[in-house]
Amino acid sequence: MCSRERFSGMSVWIVHTLVCNRRDFHIFWCSARQQMSGKHRSSSNQSRVPARGGQFTGPVPSSDAVPGDLPESQTGRSTPSEAQQWHRIVDALGMIAEVVRDRTETRELPAALAAGAAQAIGADLALIRIADLSTRTLETRVTHGLDQQVRDALYGIVISLYDCQSLLASPRSSLYELSGHQPGGFTQGEIDLLRQRRVGHVLTVPLLHHGQLIGRLDLMTASGELFSYEQQVVAEAIGAVIAGTLADEIAHSMGTDSRVASARLNPPSFEDVSGVREMFQYLVQWIHDTLGGRQCYGFIWSEPQESFVPVAVSGGDSESVQALKEILLRPEAVPALRESMHSDAPYFVPNARETSLFPPEMSAALDLQRVVIVSLRGSTGQLIGSVLLDYPDQHELSDSFLDVVTEARNYAAIMLENSLLYGAVQRSSENLTIVNEIGIELSTLSDVDSLFRLVFSHVRSVMETTCFAVGLTSTNREQVEYRYAIENRVIADPVRLPLGNDALSRVISTRQPQIARDAQTIQQANWFPILDMDDSLQSAVAVPIVVGHEAIGVLTAQSDTPGSYDSEALSLLEIIGMQLGVAIQNARLYAIMRARGERRGYLLDQVMSQQEAERKRLVDDIHNHTLQTLAHCLFQLDMTHQRTGELSVAEARAEISRVRDTLAENVDRLRTTIFQLRPSTLDILGLESALREYFNHFEDDTGIRAELEIDLPDRFDTVAETRVYRLVQEAVDTIRHREEVTRIGFRVRQREHDILVTIADDGHGVSNDVLDDTIRPDEPEYSDDERRLVTLRERAELAGGTLRLTRRTSGGSLIQVVLPYRGGE
């Protein structure tokens, strides 16, 4: 067995013997000293220490065995350094045994224990700090080692337990190096002083007794050597002895009242308790068992409701708690609770039956007599609960008894706060799990009914849902379609109601969540307009279903239990509402994008066909007309050249004039073709001149009168001007082929960062249904006019703009295109 294993095994046995049987340890120490001095050596027999409370029961050395003298088959022989180390350790433990056996006076006991600890591991300085759980601080009460000036400077220093939280989390020792960063649990003054005295390493050992923090043992060395593993093990063993001894002395100094010692040193263990209510019930039962009395009640403070909620009783019956639930336990309704809220000391009511501090119905229902109320506060001083103790009229409440109440209150507050925090973490974890599951499952659904059933099944698993509903607004926002469930039963048929002034409609209109915590508020606001259930509902919550900046519906949960919903429930429903809104919007967008994709595919085929037809027309025009005309002119010129001698001057001029006219006609035709492809005016003079030229050609070609209004402050960049010009061409092309069009109005202007193009005509109006995203282009088949409109809309959207088509009241249609302009970007 290696040295570390030997030290660990011996340390466990040392702690067991010191704590469980100090007399046995004294015998062991005397025998060990005799063996180490060579007076006798017996065989290393093994014995077994009787088990106490499930503690160590393994093999240990007999009472006359020397530490380290385990069987050679297990340990081998000890080295001289180990023997010397054990001499020093046994001497120190012996001194501690003498102190414990002789019960040194209380004022001398801590100093003797500190001296023994320093000697055992060769420390230059030892400090013992005593814990005060009422103030949650550690105060240095014992200093041993170095010089008197250092000890005086370190004595009485107070540090907060919040600066050394590890003491409450782990019973193991911690090793710090002061030359590095400042460790927690020390003041800056201590660090500076210790560094001046060349203290390099600090070993801190928490002093715990039955899980309760008694204090802390600090062992320090100025030699520059790091504490070894063996020294740490021995220090922890000695720390356990010191903790147990100090705990006995604290209990002894507090007098003979065993309840004080029980409350301060033997708090209950709730390892198997789960849930805040169950924890508080055990705490109330423990307080009642410890402090006595007729009955004890526990209340949890509800910040949203601004009232106390009764959750635990001891000494009474369940009917008492039920009676309390029917009483509104708000501070203004129960003055005794209000007064106790503003006091850290126990609040005493000598005669509860003849005072206005309690409502008569509460005093009668609980048969209160002599009452003590203590407030339970969290680590930051916030109110988390209250405990009410009821005693017989003749019961005396002494100062020592109030000390017991304070100690029990402090422990109960810590346990209740931890339980509340754990419950909050657990609820947050459950909520996150639900949110995650809803998010995953919503992504697989596309119909609203399935979405509602899914959300309802998850929400009812974490909160009260006497009624649950999801309402979605219609496209015109004049109605709300509700899908709802009552008493866990989903109603098959949705109900449509007008968007009015009820509570749920206001949530949609204002996009603000609402909570109702009592029946009166629900009845006044008409919270559930679907059915007449407001008389039975006691609390309700509603959140808007928002997508972007628009509320598309409302989600509400309502209960027949008062105070069922708080800010946490509201936050959860808001997250679910956002997820539901996204899922609904995604389902709608999926349908739109699918239809639009099919339509764009169809339109792309049509556009490509048109482009090919246009290319063929252009090629045919150049080949069949332009080239033929040029070839004919060339032939005529050749013939005229050959007949120069035969023709008179007049005839030659006539031939050349005919060729010139033909070429001029062909040039005009080519100019028109080029203008249709891209006018040079657009590049040279800008958009306004190009549009005026285009409409002049349009009037000449079609006979349709065009009225232009162009209001552009400056020229745009080439890309923007080309984009606007092409859109105007597309829009005019949709009108050119429309029947009974005699006049069009055209207007283009700039508004901040947008370019607005408006075109109106006096022909037959076109239905806006052609631009509906849910209509497929081939079912029914698009007409050429409709295809041009859809192509125009697609061109506008590809440019980042929008297109709006409406029928004019005076006849005809109006097309408005809005294009973004980024100033040449």
QUITA-V643736 format. One record per backbone hydrogen bond with DSSP energy under -1.0 kcal/mol. CO is the residue of the C=O (numbers start at 1). NH is the residue of the N-H. If there is no record, write none. Layout:
CO;NH, CO;NH
This chain:
2;6, 3;7, 4;8, 5;9, 6;10, 7;11, 8;12, 9;13, 10;14, 11;15, 12;16, 13;17, 14;18, 15;19, 16;20, 17;21, 21;25, 22;26, 23;27, 24;28, 25;29, 26;30, 27;31, 28;32, 29;33, 30;34, 31;35, 32;36, 33;37, 34;39, 35;38, 43;45, 45;62, 47;60, 60;47, 62;65, 66;69, 68;70, 71;74, 71;75, 79;83, 80;84, 81;85, 82;86, 83;87, 84;88, 85;89, 86;90, 87;91, 88;92, 89;93, 90;94, 91;95, 92;96, 93;97, 94;98, 95;99, 96;100, 97;101, 98;102, 99;104, 105;108, 105;109, 108;112, 109;113, 110;114, 111;115, 112;116, 113;117, 114;118, 115;119, 116;120, 117;121, 118;123, 125;220, 126;144, 127;218, 128;141, 128;142, 129;216, 130;139, 132;136, 132;137, 136;161, 137;132, 138;159, 139;130, 140;156, 142;128, 144;126, 147;151, 148;152, 149;153, 150;154, 151;155, 154;157, 157;140, 159;138, 160;163, 161;164, 164;167, 165;168, 166;170, 174;204, 176;202, 177;180, 187;191, 188;192, 189;193, 190;194, 191;195, 192;196, 193;197, 194;199, 195;198, 200;178, 201;221, 202;176, 203;219, 204;174, 205;217, 207;214, 207;215, 209;212, 212;209, 214;131, 215;207, 216;129, 217;205, 218;127, 219;203, 220;124, 220;125, 221;200, 221;201, 228;232, 229;233, 230;234, 231;235, 232;236, 233;237, 234;238, 235;239, 236;240, 237;241, 238;242, 239;243, 240;244, 241;245, 242;246, 243;247, 244;248, 245;249, 246;250, 247;251, 248;252, 249;253, 250;254, 252;255, 256;258, 257;261, 258;262, 259;263, 260;264, 261;265, 262;266, 270;273, 275;279, 276;280, 277;281, 278;282, 279;283, 280;284, 281;285, 282;286, 283;287, 284;288, 285;289, 286;290, 287;291, 288;292, 295;390, 296;314, 297;388, 298;311, 298;312, 299;386, 300;309, 302;306, 302;307, 307;302, 309;300, 312;298, 314;296, 317;320, 317;321, 318;322, 319;323, 320;324, 321;325, 322;326, 324;327, 328;330, 329;308, 330;333, 330;334, 334;338, 335;339, 336;340, 337;341, 340;343, 347;373, 349;371, 357;336, 359;363, 360;364, 361;365, 362;366, 363;367, 363;368, 369;352, 370;391, 371;349, 372;389, 373;347, 374;387, 376;384, 376;385, 378;381, 382;378, 384;301, 385;376, 386;299, 387;374, 388;297, 389;372, 390;294, 390;295, 391;370, 392;395, 398;402, 399;403, 400;404, 401;405, 402;406, 403;407, 404;408, 405;409, 406;410, 407;411, 408;412, 409;413, 410;414, 411;415, 412;416, 413;417, 414;418, 415;419, 416;420, 417;421, 418;422, 419;423, 420;424, 421;425, 422;426, 423;427, 424;428, 425;429, 426;430, 427;431, 428;432, 429;433, 430;434, 431;435, 432;436, 433;437, 434;438, 435;439, 436;440, 437;441, 438;442, 439;443, 441;444, 442;445, 447;451, 448;452, 449;453, 450;454, 451;455, 452;456, 453;457, 454;458, 455;459, 456;460, 459;462, 459;463, 466;487, 467;558, 468;485, 469;556, 470;483, 471;554, 472;481, 474;477, 478;499, 479;474, 480;497, 481;472, 482;495, 483;470, 484;491, 485;468, 486;489, 489;486, 495;482, 497;480, 498;500, 502;506, 503;507, 504;508, 505;509, 506;510, 507;511, 514;542, 516;540, 518;522, 519;523, 520;524, 521;525, 522;527, 525;503, 531;533, 533;536, 533;537, 539;559, 540;516, 541;557, 542;514, 543;555, 545;552, 547;550, 550;547, 552;473, 553;545, 554;471, 555;543, 556;469, 557;541, 558;466, 558;467, 559;538, 559;539, 566;570, 567;571, 568;572, 569;573, 570;574, 571;575, 572;576, 573;577, 574;578, 575;579, 576;580, 577;581, 578;582, 579;583, 580;584, 581;585, 582;586, 583;587, 584;588, 585;589, 586;590, 587;591, 588;592, 589;593, 590;594, 591;595, 592;596, 593;597, 594;598, 595;599, 596;600, 597;601, 598;602, 599;603, 600;604, 601;605, 602;606, 603;607, 604;608, 605;609, 606;610, 607;611, 608;612, 609;613, 610;614, 611;615, 612;616, 613;617, 614;618, 615;619, 616;620, 617;621, 618;622, 619;623, 620;624, 621;625, 621;626, 622;627, 625;629, 626;630, 627;631, 628;632, 629;633, 630;634, 631;635, 632;636, 633;637, 634;638, 635;639, 636;640, 637;641, 638;642, 639;643, 641;644, 643;647, 648;652, 649;653, 650;654, 651;655, 652;656, 653;657, 654;658, 655;659, 656;660, 657;661, 658;662, 659;663, 660;664, 661;665, 662;666, 663;667, 664;668, 665;669, 666;670, 667;671, 668;672, 669;673, 670;674, 671;675, 672;676, 673;677, 674;678, 680;684, 681;685, 681;686, 686;690, 687;691, 688;692, 689;693, 690;694, 691;695, 692;696, 693;697, 694;698, 695;699, 696;700, 697;701, 698;702, 699;703, 705;744, 707;746, 709;748, 711;750, 717;721, 718;722, 719;723, 720;724, 721;725, 722;726, 723;727, 724;728, 725;729, 726;730, 727;731, 728;732, 729;733, 730;734, 731;735, 732;736, 735;738, 739;764, 742;705, 743;762, 744;707, 745;760, 746;709, 747;758, 748;711, 749;756, 751;754, 753;821, 754;751, 755;819, 756;749, 757;817, 758;747, 759;815, 760;745, 767;770, 768;771, 769;772, 772;775, 777;782, 783;787, 784;788, 785;789, 786;790, 787;791, 788;792, 789;793, 790;794, 791;795, 792;796, 793;797, 794;798, 795;799, 796;801, 797;800, 802;818, 804;816, 806;814, 808;811, 812;808, 813;761, 814;806, 815;759, 816;804, 817;757, 818;802, 819;755
